[in-house]
Amino acid sequence: MSVPIVLIVAVADNGVIGRDNTLIWRLRSDLQRFKALTLGKPMVMGRKTFQSIGKPLPGRETIVVTRDASFRPEGVFTAPSLEEALALAQSRAAALGADAVPVVGGGEIYRQAMPLAERIYLTRVHCQPDGDTYFPDPDPAAFVADLPEAHPAGEHDQFAFTFVDYTRRPATKGHG
Ligand SMILES: NC(=O)c1ccc[n+]([C@@H]2O[C@H](COP(=O)([O-])OP(=O)(O)OC[C@H]3O[C@@H](n4cnc5c(N)ncnc54)[C@H](OP(=O)(O)O)[C@@H]3O)[C@@H](O)[C@H]2O)c1
């Protein structure tokens, strides 16, 4: 029995998720949610996202997808394909007793992992920034949205935001 793959993403109202390999906003409330959703779990991310974070995050394992066999940063696993990263994540999830494999970006990795995801934890960030990396709206034929949870910007949040979680519809794996 495999552990479900979940995407965790913060997306502007216009679909932008990044620019110049950086995050565009400061949202402490979303970072707290990200932490709660990933602690104790093996996270899968693309090489560019790992470089934009710059280090392994404490309390979770990091699996970096890269075709560059010489890319071997300390404190993370690397995998030469998404398939191998997800296979490693499954075995690490079993070892850790984790109930999900979070896929945390960026754009290239989300695109490839979306058809495999059981859930999407999406934070809609209410702004319209310029950017170069995008996340598409989940396909309503493949995913059903929970009730959105709207939040005004907190003291340490640059923008208001809404949490919208999506669950895959039965028998649609491979779509979306
Ligand atoms: N808003 C959010 O929630 C969020 C979350 C994460 C990231 N981001 C943003 O997203 C942007 C980065 O996204 P991105 O699309 O440019 O890059 P990315 O998905 O983070 O990484 C792309 C890299 O991953 C590796 N890769 C991708 N597919 C692969 C495969 N099938 N097999 C082997 N390696 C593979 C390649 O690394 P090599 O070139 O080393 O082979 C590729 O260059 C940044 O701006 C970041 O801030 C936003």
The ligand as a Gaussian input file, in Angstrom:
#p B3LYP/6-31G(d) Opt

LIG

0 1
 N        4.929000      29.247000      -4.551000
 C        5.301000      28.011000      -4.241000
 O        4.593000      27.288000      -3.524000
 C        6.607000      27.490000      -4.749000
 C        7.094000      26.251000      -4.303000
 C        8.310000      25.799000      -4.813000
 C        9.007000      26.565000      -5.742000
 N        8.501000      27.752000      -6.153000
 C        9.189000      28.567000      -7.142000
 O        9.312000      27.806000      -8.338000
 C       10.482000      28.255000      -9.034000
 C       11.338000      27.044000      -9.378000
 O       10.597000      26.179000     -10.249000
 P       11.235000      25.627000     -11.617000
 O       10.138000      25.041000     -12.417000
 O       12.064000      26.698000     -12.224000
 O       12.277000      24.530000     -11.111000
 P       12.110000      23.202000     -10.189000
 O       10.911000      22.428000     -10.601000
 O       12.281000      23.563000      -8.755000
 O       13.451000      22.411000     -10.584000
 C       13.691000      22.073000     -11.919000
 C       14.884000      21.159000     -11.950000
 O       14.529000      19.898000     -11.396000
 C       15.180000      18.865000     -12.103000
 N       14.173000      18.040000     -12.787000
 C       12.909000      18.378000     -13.168000
 N       12.288000      17.321000     -13.701000
 C       13.162000      16.291000     -13.653000
 C       13.083000      14.926000     -14.028000
 N       11.982000      14.391000     -14.569000
 N       14.177000      14.148000     -13.858000
 C       15.307000      14.648000     -13.286000
 N       15.433000      15.932000     -12.883000
 C       14.369000      16.745000     -13.061000
 C       16.112000      19.539000     -13.098000
 O       17.311000      19.760000     -12.372000
 P       18.768000      19.784000     -13.089000
 O       18.731000      20.983000     -13.986000
 O       19.719000      19.876000     -11.933000
 O       18.876000      18.476000     -13.837000
 C       15.402000      20.851000     -13.361000
 O       16.246000      21.877000     -13.843000
 C       11.176000      29.240000      -8.095000
 O       10.824000      30.571000      -8.477000
 C       10.603000      28.922000      -6.739000
 O       10.643000      30.021000      -5.864000
 C        7.325000      28.231000      -5.668000

